Amino acid sequence: MAASYPVQYFGACLGSLVENGTMLTASPDGELSPGDVVAVVLASGLDSPYGELINALGRDGYTGMCKIFLGARTGEGSEPVYLVGQVNPPLISPIPRSAIAVMHKVIDAEKACGDKTDERDIAAVRLISQFAGEPASPIGRGFEA
C-alpha cells in the first residue's frame, strides 16, 4: 500500500464540487471509477496535442490538475485513452496514456463539497457522465509529502 499525499486544488473548473484552494488527499491505491475526482500530472516532452498545453500551463514541463475521471477506452490497435471532465464549463478531455505521468483518486473529494453543490454543477456532471467508459488502474507512483 503506497502512501497518500496532499494536493491543493486551484481553479473553478470543478465548480461548487471543490472550493478553490481546498487541500485534498490523493492515493495511488485503488481502482479509478467513473465519477471519481482525480489528481492528474501530465508528462513532459510530448509530440502530441498535449505538448503545448503542458508547456503553457506547467513548470519544468509538468502540469497538474484535478478533474473528474470519466473512464478509460482502448481502440483497436491503439493505446488506452483516459477521459477526464470538468463542470465549469462542462468539458471532456481525452488524454492518451503516454501523456499521463500520474493519475490517482482523490479520496476525500466528497467531504470537500459537502451539501453546497449547486444545481448547475449537478446538471453539468449529469451531462459529462453520459460519456463514461471503463474503470482503470491508477497510473504512476505516489508522491512523498
N, C-alpha and C positions, 0 to 999 in steps of 0.2 A: 504494500500500500504506500503510494507516494504522498508526500506532504502537500496539503492545501496551501494556498498563498493568497495574499491580498491583491486586489485590483481596485483602482479608483475609476469610477465611471464619470466621464466628462461629456457633455453634449445634451442634445434634445432629441436625438433620433429614436429613443425608446419612449418618448412622450412622458406620460404620467406613470408608466410602468416602473421606472427607476429615476429618481431625482438626480439632477446634475450634482456632481461632487460626492455622491454616495460611495462609501467604502464597501466593497463586496468581497466574497471569498470564492476563488476558483479551485477546482480539484481535478487533477489528471486521472482520477479513478472513476469508473462507472461509464456506462453507455450514454451517448448523446441521443436524446429523443426529440422528435419534432415538438416545438413549443418551448424547449429549454432556452434560457438565456445563456450565451456562451461568451467566453473571452477568447479572442482570436488575435494572433500575431501573424501577419503576412511575411513571407520570406523575401529576402532582397535579391537583387541581381537578376530579375526575370526578364526574359524577352517574351512578354505576354501582355494582354490588355491590362494587367495589374501592375506592370513595371512602373508606369508613370504615376499611378495612384500611390504606390508605395513611396516613391521618391518625393511626391508632392506633400504627403501627409506625415511621413515618418522622419525619424532622425537616424542617421547612420544606416539607412537602407531598411529600417524596420518601421512598421506601423501596427499599433494595437488598437483594438476596438471591442465593444460589447455589442452583440447583435442577438437576434432570435434565430435559433437553429431550426431550419425547416426540413432538413433531411439530406441524404446522400443519394446520388444516382450514378449509374455507370452505363454508358452507351456501349454498344458492341465495338470491341477493339479500341476503346478509349480509356483514359484514366478517369478515376472517380471525380465527380463534381459535387461540391457541397453547397447547398442553398442556404443563405442567411438572409434575414429580412430586418426591417425596421418599421416603425409605425408613424414617424413624423419626418418627412412624408412617407406614406406606405410604399416601400420599395423592396425588391428582391434582387440579391446579387448572387450569381453563380460563380463559385471560386474553384478552380481546378486544384486537385490535391497538391500538385507541385508548387502552388503559390502559398501554401499554408505551412508555417513553421510550428504553430501551436494552436490547438482548438480544444478548450476544456470547458466543462459545465460550471456555471456559476451556481453554487449550491445554496445560496441564501437570497436569491432574487425575489422570492415570494415575500419575504419579510421586508424587503426594500420598498415594495409598492403598497403593501397593506391594503386598506379599503378605499384609497383615494384615486383609483384608476377611473378616468373619465370615459364617458360613452363613445366619444370619437375614437379613442385609442382601442377600446374593445372592438369597435367596428373594423378598425384597421387590422387588428390581429385576426379577426374572422376572415377578412379579405385575403391576407397573405397566407393564411393557413391552408387555403384551398390548393396550394402548390406543394404541400408537404410530401416528402419522399420517405426513404427508409432510415431507421436509426443507424448510428455509426459508432465506431470506437473513437475514443479521444485521440488526438494527434499530438505528438511531442511529449517531452518530459516536463515535469513541474519546475517551478522556479523557487529558489530559496528567498524567503522574505528578509 
